[in-house]
Amino acid sequence: MITVSLLAVGAIALLSPQGQYVWNGPSATEVALQTEQARSRDLSAQLEEMEAKLTAPRPQVGDKVQLARAEDLKTQITELEAKLVQTQQELGRAEAEAAKQKDAANLVNGTLKATRERQNAATKVTTAQIADLKKQLGELTYKVQNPKGHEAPPVTASMTKADIVAASQLFGLYTTQSPFDYGEFNGVQAGVARNADVSGYFQSWDTDFRPDAVQEAWSRGQIPLLTWESQSQVGAISAEAPEYSLGSIITGKHDEYLRKYARDIAATGLPLVLRFNHEMNGTWYPWSEVRGWDGKSINGNKKGEYVQMWRHVHDIFTQEGANEYVAWLWAPNRVNKIPSQPDPANFYPGDEYVDWIGMSGYYRPGDPEPTFDNTYGQTLPLLREATSTKPIFLAEIGATEEGGNKVQWINSLFEGLARPENADINGFGWFSLAVTSGGEGEGRTTNDWRLDSSAPSLRAAAAGLAATGFGKPRE
């Protein structure tokens, strides 16, 4: 029997049948960990050097801002190093247990193998995050080394609006901080071994247009997808917001804001996809019209006002020159969960006002089957009835881990996308976030929609993307 012992540096020595110890070298995982730690130390050193430059006495507007950003990067690196140490310790404990039991098979099978798989996945994600920090460091260093008046080259888009409208096999992602911070976004891309084409984010009407969001997305070769909500807080799930009623928009109460927003888009000169006031066929947003089961008004709105509102905003964008750059995405909610609500076609503004159509559609807790057809089968025909000329983008999708069927649903998703009858589906945007909702205590629930919520889910997504060709190959 071969006896296993754990060496201090985390590598493995084996006792041969002749009684001699054979040095087997550090494991691949240990080498990867040590490499990432070295990269982190190198990045920390660069940050310290940059910090010294920032604190040097020289007149430059924004030094305090740059210094704060450098501190933030330093904190992120510290967290990454701690994560690497933690996973290294997990690996060490597993190897120590294998040595204690004198069971060499554990080095290949069982707990240790699973731990190594998790560690390899974690190392991939950490590598991507450190690469993103290096990119940010480079941008920050440029600002430090170039006096005021010397600006970085302008960001250009690799696609026109027409190119975007005609594009296909698009893989989109929403993550917690993107497109303002790409650490998590890059981690998901590394995990699925595929780069995203689309970077999704949200904005409400309490803020002006953010050129930096669009610029950051295009600097990475990604199409910006802005979900734009006519309410005062992003993601607020409340149907009551009288100041943003459909009538108030139609009659011009918000025209000044809308015109400035449109002018800012035109001035930025970069294309984007605008998913405007989505899920309008539901009852939870202030731009919905009426409740289907009793006809009661939502937020003081009337039937037919959604289309009027959309056209009013679209016309303003045309007048201000923004529609040269904006691809309009009309996206109701899947109808399975709201059977009493009107047909989505009732809210369709018309082909001349829309470039893409789509929907929000999740595999949720309690859904009967983890299949493409269960999630999208009832809604897709309704979209195609609304218009037969527009590409369909599954604008916001995800799947819960609850019930243990996420891998099956992901497999079915890509099978469905590959069917000839779904050739008009040009892509999807995966909502890769964990969301907690409900009240306090037992009524509070968390759905982990993330693409990388588990190693099996990540592997299923990677296989599906590779097989169907959605997304871009990683360099």
N, C-alpha and C positions, 0 to 999 in steps of 0.2 A: 504494500500500500504506500502511495506517495504521501508524504507529510508536507503540509503547507505552513509556512511561517511568514509573518508580516514584517517587512523591513521598515525602518523609520521614515524613509523618504517615500513610502507608499508603493514601492515596486515589490516584486514577488521573487522569493528564492524557493526552489524546489529541492527536496532531498531525493537524490537518485537512489535506485535500488542498490548501488554499490556503496551508499553511505556518504556520497560527496554532495555538497551544496552546489547547485547550478544557478548562476546569476541569469535571470530572465529579462533584466532591463526594466525601466519604468514603463508602465502601461501607456497606451495611446491617450487615454483620458487624462492621465497625470501630465503627460507632455503638453496636451492642449491647455490644461489649466495653467501650467507654469508659463506657457506662451502668453495667455491672456493676462496673467498677472504682470508679466514684463511689459506688455503693451500699456496696461493701466499706469504702471510706474512711469513709463516714458511720457504718457499723456499728462500725468500730474506735473512732471518736470517742465513740460512745455507751458502748462498753465501758470506755474510759478514764475517762469521767465516773462510771460506775457503780463502777469500781475505787476511785476517790477517795472515794466515799460509803462503800464497804465498809471502807476503812482509817481513816475518821474515828473519833475516840474516842466511842463510844456503846455501851452494853451491849446486845448482841443475840446470843443463842445461835446458833451456826452461821455466824458471819461467815467463819471460815476455810474452811468448806466452800463458801460462796458465792464467796469470792475465788478458790478453786481452780477452780471452774466457770467463772468469768470468764476466767481464764487459758487454760482449755481452749478456750473459744469464740474467744479471740483467736488461738490457734494455728490453729484451723480456718479462720479468715478469712485468715490469712497463706497457708495452703496453697491456698485458693481463688484468691487473687490471683496466686500463682505459676502456678497452672494456666491462668489467663486470659492471663498474659504468655506462657507457653509456646505456647498455641494461636495467639496473635497473631503470634508469631514464625514459626510454621509458615505462616501465611497470607502473611506478608511475604516469606518465602523463595520461595513459589510465585509470587507476583506479580513478584518480582525476576527469577525465571527466565523468566517470560513476557516481561518487558521485554527481557531479554538476547537472547532468540531473536527478538524483534520479530515475535511471532506473536500477533496480537490474538485469534485464535480460542481460544487457551488461556484467555482470560478467561471464556469461556462454557462451553467443553468441556474434557474431559481432567482433568489433575492438579489444576488450580486449582479447578475446579468441585467435584471430589470433596473437596478440602480444605475448601472453604467449607461443604459439606454436613456434614462432620464437625464443623466449628466451630459451625455453627448448632445442631447437636444438643448439643454440649458446653455452649453458652451456655444452652440450655434447662435442662439438668441443674443447672448452676451457679446459675442464677436460683432454681430450686426450693430448692437447698441454702441459699442466702443467706436466702430467705424463712423457712425453718425456723429458721435461727439467730436471725432477728429475733423469731420467736415465743418461742424459748427466752430471748432477752434480755428480752422483755417480762415473762415469768414471773419471771425472776431479779430484774428491777428491782422488781417488785411485792413480792417478799420483802424486798428491801433497804429499800424506802420504808415498809413497814408493820412496826411494832414487834411484838415477840413477843405473841401473844394475838390478833392480827388475821389471820385465815386467809382464804385465797382462797375464793370460793364453791365449794361441793361440786360434784364432777363428777356429772352425771346421764347415764343411758343413754337414747338415742333409741328403743330397742326393748326389749320384754320378752322373756323366754325364749320365750314362745309366738310372738311376732313372728319371732324368729330361726329357730325350727324351721320356720315356714311360709314363710320368705323364699326367693327364687329369683334367678337370674342374678347370683350372687355372685362377685366377683373378689377373690381373696385373694393376699397377698404375704408371703413371708418374706424379710427382708434381714438383713445381718450384725448390726446393733445394735437393730433395731426390736423392741419398741415403746419402748425406752429412749432411742433416738436416731433421729430420722426423716430425717436428711440424705439417706442413700442411698435410703430408701423414697420420699421425695418426688421424688428425681431420676428414679426409674423411672416414677412416676406422670406426671411432666411429659413424659417421653419417649414414653409411649403415649397421652398426651392423655386420660387416664381416671383417676379416683380409685378406689382399692381400697375394697371394703366390709369386708374382713377383714384383720386384722393378726395374723400367726402368729408364735409364739415357742415355746421349749422350756424345760422345767424338769425336774430330777431330784429324787429323794427326799432329797437331802442339804441341801435348803433349804426354808424355810417358804414359804407362799403370798406372792406379791408383789402387794399391792394397787395399787402404783404402776403396774405393767404394765397392769392392767385399766383403771385410771383414765386413763392416758395414751392408750390406744386409744380409749376412749369420748369423751375430750375432743376427738378428731378425727372423731367420728362413725363409728368403725370397730368391728366386732365383734371382741373378743379371741378368738383361737384358741390355746389352750394345749395343746401336746403334752407330756403328763405321763408320765415314764418311771420305773418302779420299779427304779432303780439309783442308784449313788452319783455318777455323772458324766454330764452331758448329752452325748448323742451317742456314748458309749462303745460301740464295736462289739465286745462280748465276751459270750459266752453263759454265762460262769462268774461268778456272783456269789452264793454260797451264802447270804449273809445276806439276800438278796432272793428266795429261792426262792418259788414259788407256795404251797407248803405253809406257809412261815413267815408269809405274809400271811393265809392262810385261818385259821390257828390263833391269830391275834391279836397276833403279835409286834410289829406296826407300828401297832396300833390307836391308841395315844396320839398318834403323829404324825398319823395320818389324821383323828382327831377334831379336833385343833387346826387342821389344814388346812381341814377342812370348816367349822368355826366361823368361821375368818378370812374365808372366802368369803362366808358368810352375813352377817358383820358389815360387809363392804365394801358389800354390797347392790347389786352390779352384775352383770348376766348375762354369761356367757362360754360358749364352746364348749370342751369338754374332750375332746381326742383321747387316750384312755388306752391305754397299752401297745400301741402300733400294731405292724403287721407281725408279728403273733403266729404267722402260718403259715410264717414263715421259720425259720432256725436260728441267727441271729446275735444274738439278744437273750436275756437271762436269764429272760424270761417265756414263751418258747416251751416246748412240752411235750416232744416226742420227735423224733428224726430219722426221716423217713419211710422211708428206704432200709434201715435196720437195726433200727429200733425203740429205739435207744439213748436213754436219758434225757438231756435238756438241763437242766443246772443242778439235777439231782436232782428234776425235775418229773415228774408222772405225767399220763397221759391223763385229760381231764375236769377238771383242776384250774384251767385258765384261766377257764372259765365260773364255777366256784365263787369264784375270786379276785375276778373282776369284780363279781359279785353281792354279795360281802362288802363291798367298798369302796363300792359304790353304796348299800347298806343303811345304812352308817355316815353317808353324806352325807344320806340321808333323815332319819335320827334327829337330826342336828345342824342341819337346816334349810337345808342348802346346795343341795339339789336344786330349790328354788324358783328358783335362778339358773343352774344348770348344765345345759347341753344336751350329752348324752353322744354322742360320735362314735366308732363302732367301725370301724376301718380296717385290714384286712389288706393284704398286699403283692400286686401283680399276680402271677398264677400262672405266667406264661410262663417265668420264670427259675428256678422251683423246682418242676419237674414231679413230683418224687417226694414232695412234701409233701402232707399231708392237705387235703381240701376245706376252704376257709375256713368253711363253714357249721358245721363241727365245733366252732368256737370262738365261735359266736354266742350271746350271753348271754340273748337273748329280747327280744321287743318292749317289754316293760314296763321293761327296763333300758337301752334305747337310744333315742336321738332321731334321729340321722342314721347312715347307713352310708357307707362310702367305701373308698378304697384309696390306696396309694402306687403311682405308675406313671410311670416315666421312659422317654424315648427314649434308649437307652444305646448306647455304641460297640459295634458288632457286631450290633445289631438288624437283622433282614433288610429291613424296609421302614419308611420314615419316615411311618407312617400311624396314625390314630386306632385303626383296627381291630386293627392289629398290637399296639399297646400295651395296649388295653383290651378288645378283642373277646372274649378268653377268660375274663376275670375278671368282667365285668359280668353275664353270665348267672348265674354262681355267687352273686353278691351278691343278685340278684333271687330266686334260689331260697331263700336264707337267710331273706329277708323280702320281702314285696311291698308293705309299707305305709310304708316309710321313705324319705325323700329321700336321694339319693346325692350326696355331696360328694367330688370328686376331691381328697383331702386334701393330697397332696404330689406335685407334678408338675414336670417340667422336661425339657429336651432338650439334648443335647451338640452342640457345634459341630464335633466330630470327624466327618469324612466329608463335611462341607459340605451336609448335608440338613436343617439346623435350620429354615430358612424353610419348606421343604416340609412338615415335621412340624407346625409352628405352623398353617399353612394348613389342614392336614387336621384338626387338633384342633378348630378352630372350625367346620369343616364337619360334623364328627361331633356336636358339641354342638348344632348346629342341627337335627339330624334329629328327626322326630316321635317315633321310638322311644326317644329319649334325653331326653324331656321330664321324666323323673324325676330327672335330674342338675341339682341346684340351684346348682352352682358348682364352683370349683376354687381351690386354693391353690398358687401358683407359687413354687417354692423358688429364689429369685433369689440364689444364692450360687455361688461357684467353690470346689470341694472337691478337695483333694489327698489321695490315699490311696496305700497300698502301702508298700514298703520304701524303702531308699535307692537312689540311682543310677537305672539303667534301669527298675527295677521300680516306680518312683514315678510316678504319673500324676495329672493334673489334669483334671477335668471342669468346664467352665464352663457351669453350668446357668442362668446369669443371663438374665433376660428382655432385658436390654440388653447382651448379650455382643457384639453387632455391630449396626451401623446397619440392615442388611437385616432382622435378626431383630426389632429394635425396630419397624420399619415394619410388618412382618407382624403383630406382636402388636397394634399400634395399629389396623390395618385390621380384624382379627378382632374385637376388642372393640367397635369402633364398629358393625360389621355385625350382631353378635349381641345387643348391648345389655347384655353383662356389665359390671359395674362402674357407676360413677356419672360423669356428665358433670362436667368441671372447671368451676369458676365463673370 
